[in-house]
Each structure stands twice: as C-alpha cells, then as structure tokens.
Amino acid sequence: MNEEERKTILVVEDDPDVLSVMVKNLELAGYKVITAADGMEGLKKIKSGGYSLVITDIVMPYVSGTGVVSALKESEPHIPVIAVTGYGEIPETMAMEKKADLVLSKPVRMSDLKKHVAKLLEVSEMESKP
C-alpha cells in the first residue's frame, strides 16, 4: 500500500503515554497518524483537513474533546470520530450529544480500538461512494 492509499487518522490526546500507545498500534495497523497534544492543537489540525477519522480524548485542557467533536462535525460531518474518556458517563453522554460516532472508556484495549477504527472507516467509505 503506498502513502496515498493509507488512511490518515488524527489522534488528539493530552496524556503522552496514551498517545504513544495509540500511535504505535495504529501505525502498526497500517494507518498514517497525525497527533495533537490538546484540543486547541486538534482544532488547528482539523482545519488543515485530509483526515479519514479522528480519535479524541474528552477531558483535556483548553478545548475539551466535546469541543473537538462539535467543531469537526460542524465542518466535516462525514468524518467519523471516536471519543475516549476515563471519566465515566457524563463525558460519554456529552460526546454522544455532540455526535461522536463512538465513545470508548479508558483504558482502551488496542485490539478493540483497531477493530472499531477499521469498521468506522469501512462504513464511511461505503457511505461516500455514489
């Protein structure tokens, strides 16, 4: 698979250890991964475009993951987004209200994350075909 065929995923996560594990696993699965260390940086990177999927932590400083989800769905509603949280039901509910396609609780099992990413990308690709 050449570089142009690889799906690009934006991962917005303020915990460097969690970010590192996600990036490593997604790259091993064949995805190109771009990172943002907080919601503010995530919003800037979303504006540059070119993402097939976005994964965002929900509870972050400056701009929350729900803010990232909301901005993404407003500008690019066709891009699937996975929100992750270690804070339970209230952030999960907020993320779903902002139209996250999926909410996962931390710690996220990487095998599960990769399955969900593949499924969301497959559905997104089918919906974008004429």
Legacy VTK file of the C-alpha trace (Angstrom):
# vtk DataFile Version 3.0
C-alpha trace
ASCII
DATASET POLYDATA
POINTS 130 float
0.000 0.000 0.000
1.519 3.312 -0.994
1.451 6.506 1.077
-1.555 7.993 -0.765
-3.696 4.910 -0.096
-3.080 4.911 3.656
-5.890 6.336 5.749
-4.867 9.316 7.887
-6.041 9.423 11.487
-5.795 12.440 13.781
-5.314 11.469 17.440
-5.991 14.261 19.970
-4.767 13.157 23.403
-3.149 15.102 26.252
-1.623 12.069 28.022
1.698 11.403 26.248
1.786 7.744 27.328
-1.711 7.009 25.995
-0.924 8.971 22.827
2.251 6.978 22.249
0.481 3.619 22.630
-2.341 4.650 20.284
0.055 5.967 17.633
2.223 2.845 17.748
-0.757 0.489 17.423
-2.473 2.450 14.665
0.750 2.765 12.657
1.357 -0.980 13.014
-2.160 -1.478 11.646
-1.130 0.480 8.537
-2.565 3.917 9.236
-0.813 7.263 8.909
-1.195 9.026 12.267
-1.053 12.759 12.991
-1.129 13.843 16.639
-2.296 16.811 18.681
-1.393 17.222 22.358
-4.602 19.062 23.315
-7.951 20.192 21.967
-6.676 23.575 20.798
-3.965 21.959 18.668
-6.526 19.398 17.490
-8.840 22.136 16.212
-5.969 23.749 14.292
-5.055 20.434 12.679
-8.686 19.682 11.775
-8.764 22.939 9.791
-5.886 21.681 7.627
-8.073 18.728 6.604
-7.241 15.425 4.994
-8.280 13.096 7.817
-10.194 9.867 7.372
-11.016 9.557 11.091
-10.407 11.445 14.348
-9.837 9.971 17.808
-10.076 12.454 20.681
-9.810 12.325 24.438
-12.813 14.033 26.010
-11.345 15.665 29.129
-8.429 17.929 28.126
-7.233 21.427 28.982
-8.007 24.489 26.818
-10.548 22.857 24.487
-12.347 19.669 25.540
-12.836 16.666 23.335
-16.526 17.531 23.090
-15.441 20.861 21.578
-13.279 18.971 19.090
-16.168 16.641 18.201
-18.571 19.559 17.793
-16.201 21.553 15.559
-15.363 18.512 13.440
-18.983 17.508 12.911
-19.901 21.090 12.035
-17.249 21.410 9.338
-16.753 17.773 8.249
-19.833 15.761 9.294
-18.805 12.767 7.168
-15.561 12.137 9.121
-16.055 9.502 11.814
-14.912 10.410 15.321
-14.132 8.210 18.299
-14.148 9.888 21.713
-12.309 8.281 24.635
-12.637 9.029 28.338
-11.565 7.828 31.720
-14.204 9.889 33.495
-17.387 7.857 33.116
-20.900 8.530 31.923
-21.201 12.328 31.981
-18.381 12.947 29.444
-19.638 9.973 27.412
-23.135 11.466 27.227
-21.743 14.876 26.279
-19.663 13.337 23.477
-22.675 11.459 22.099
-24.750 14.658 22.155
-22.046 16.319 20.034
-22.388 13.465 17.509
-19.342 11.316 18.280
-19.701 8.092 16.295
-18.392 6.018 19.190
-17.335 6.596 22.801
-14.822 4.262 24.446
-13.830 4.123 28.121
-10.189 4.180 29.177
-8.170 2.124 29.403
-8.922 1.354 25.767
-7.895 -2.090 24.578
-5.864 -1.504 21.438
-7.299 -4.579 19.715
-10.787 -3.119 20.242
-9.701 0.336 19.067
-8.245 -1.072 15.841
-11.443 -3.072 15.169
-13.624 -0.002 15.725
-11.372 2.181 13.540
-11.473 -0.350 10.689
-15.272 -0.688 10.928
-15.920 3.082 11.028
-13.594 3.653 8.067
-15.320 0.889 6.115
-18.782 2.346 6.789
-17.566 5.869 5.969
-16.070 4.696 2.697
-19.266 2.895 1.684
-21.404 5.941 2.500
-19.174 8.251 0.446
-19.470 6.176 -2.730
-22.079 7.358 -5.225
LINES 1 131
130 0 1 2 3 4 5 6 7 8 9 10 11 12 13 14 15 16 17 18 19 20 21 22 23 24 25 26 27 28 29 30 31 32 33 34 35 36 37 38 39 40 41 42 43 44 45 46 47 48 49 50 51 52 53 54 55 56 57 58 59 60 61 62 63 64 65 66 67 68 69 70 71 72 73 74 75 76 77 78 79 80 81 82 83 84 85 86 87 88 89 90 91 92 93 94 95 96 97 98 99 100 101 102 103 104 105 106 107 108 109 110 111 112 113 114 115 116 117 118 119 120 121 122 123 124 125 126 127 128 129
